[in-house]
């Protein structure tokens, strides 16, 4: 093999590495909305793309494998060329590294990733058949399955979603915002509708810890409160549900409905018979997840806490269904 053939092979490997690297970014940036439109229009290239995106995590692994494989082959070929030029092994490796690091960084990573970042919806459909064929090769040889196994194992140990799932989800938000803006500019959405949709898009990144009422601002009653204490509390607060604490204000026992409690004519020496337990929610829980959990359990109020594996949950505040709904539709009247 002549040096010309080796140079052509190196260029081919760099281009292949650029394809893999760009496609990886394209997976994150591809608009699922435009994909569905293409499928509804029965455009054939979107059929292959739909099959590809059905296993987006596996495709990302395939692209990473292909990129690394092509980069290693290109570097090895350049090293071989220097060895043929009677360079020592150390010099050959040094020169190959000196040349290939900037070449791979610029032409196989920086440029293709930026191109796909802005043109994913245009480039991904026509290249979907080639991408799918390469992906199937990596699947058949078992490399993708092995990487998925390790990914699930590490995600399970860390108690989190896989990195690719989080990145794909995060990368779609700019697309959604762009579609919302285009729809608004065409006069199909009012400003109020646009605000609600934008809040809905942002909700997955908003945690209940940022919308809760801190414990220091919550109206509470001690466990040994009597009827007179409840009447006095009515003069100070408009809220119906009040927290009850035990030894300290961080020892939250539950909540009471002050109206239901006062409706009983019998005297009482403490609030134990009226306490309803509060469901603790992690302060890191997304607003949309908390809203769904409270709706499914028909809760109007929940305790926001920080969880520690080796200790009792530390109360931080409370959140109501009203607080969560306001994140979607805006401020409500008291």
Beta strands, then each sheet from edge to edge (+ up, - down):
strand 1: 213-214
strand 2: 220-222
strand 3: 241-245
strand 4: 252-257
strand 5: 280-282
strand 6: 301-308
strand 7: 311-320
sheet 1: 1+ 7- 6+ 5+
sheet 2: 2+ 3+ 4-
end
